[in-house]
Amino acid sequence: MSFDLVFFGGTGDLTWRKLMPALFQAWRHGKLPPDGRTLAVARDDRDDDSYRQWLRERLQAADSAKRPTEDEFARFAALIHYLRMDLSVPADYRRLQAWLDGRRADTVVIYLATSPHLFPSICQQLGACGLNHDRVRGVLEKPLGHDLASAQWINQAVRSVFSEQQALRIDHYLGKPSVQNLMAMRFGNVLFEPLWRRESIANIQITLAESLGVGTRGDFYDRTGALRDMIQNHALQLLTMIAMEPPSSADADAIRDEKLKVLRSLKPFDAVTVARDVVRGQYKAGTVGGQPVKGYLEEDKVPPGSLTETFVALRCEVQNWRWAGVPFYLRTGKRLADRHADIVVNFKPTPHPIFPGAHNANKLVIKLQPEDGLELHLLAAKGSVASASVGSATMQETLSPVSLDLDFDKAFPTDRVGAYERMLLDALAGRLNLFVRSDEQEQAWRWVEPVLTTWERDPNGLRSYTAGSWGPPAASALVARDGFAWPEES
Ligand code: BG6
């Protein structure tokens, strides 16, 4: 299968930080289909050679294991080309069309790694010069819109040019190997599914914690905030995979139909429940990893007095027979104590304790990053016997917590591919399972929108937290109110 892969935004942050390194790894692992060309498109005045030189310098900054050798880069760079384009000029799209028509590859993937407000006009121009034929697929990076109306506007514009099957919306969390494993764990095994319901589960906690701040993206982040940046997409996608019913097959639409049902079952927010069940925070100066760090308001390109949230914790419910009454807690934040993402499934305690002492209930921890694995927390008897005492004939041993640990990086040391590598390979192959359908994406916006509008009307609700902590104390109170605790507090 020959392919042409075009990156709009070819000199942008995403292209050199994520897409090109992922493409290089796919090439290094021998996973790219043969006979491929990659074209970076941007405004800068460059040619193939100067672009390759620019890219070489950036790839050299990667971790040593991911850095290309001189020889590898020379062979990889031969696949990479550059085309200067002004995205507002129709004649420039015709030059792109001529470049692609030069050989009529079997598959053309056009990856829009640009600001999403450009998607409608780019799609319209691509359509106008026939670059929406059935060998073309378009990949759309998040954030897809700023609210429901803008997401619908983008989707309408995209749909007027590309069919749903041709428009691939990326949520890179779905490409993480651990998230694949979530599906495998639930639907490739019989062990958990009978317990995966309200009768056995007390609550579910999804944490996407980052220790980094907003870095050089202060202007983008300030317009976005944590709810739009992480909850509307990554956290909700994880929630759907945890809560969905078993799909009838592994087909993309069978899976996406089930995910959509979960999104539609989420209990809607109103002004009262937003005030009660959603906590937003912003970091102030503190210490992360032993280093002093600035507060959000001191970061580059953040306007003075900004009320943008860098932390969100919320409590929600999935209103259906399986999950009625089970709280789902989601939280995400920048400049937290640690970088880690996990999903903790807290089971209910045993109905009738026969052992002495306090009982930790069972817990399943699905670790997404930095480690990728599963931890099942159980209680066990150590096997030591208490000294005999007169009159105590009953079983007296106190149970101890133990865990069964599964490390997927160790179990499958050679075959793992990173999230963007996986998404690029799926886009080239036309595998749609891991891409978000427009109705899912719009439903997720519909659900978060009352939070956004309530916050706009109530600028006083923002709480501050110290960089290097786990967020505002109100996030702990949110969970404690139900008698539970976040993992680091339990
Ligand atoms: C992106 C957000 O979607 O995900 C970033 O825009 C965030 O703000 C990133 O840092 C986190 O991704 P990962 O894979 O590093 O957890």
Residues whose N, C-alpha, C, O or C-beta is under 5 A from the ligand:
A	BS01	BG6	D229
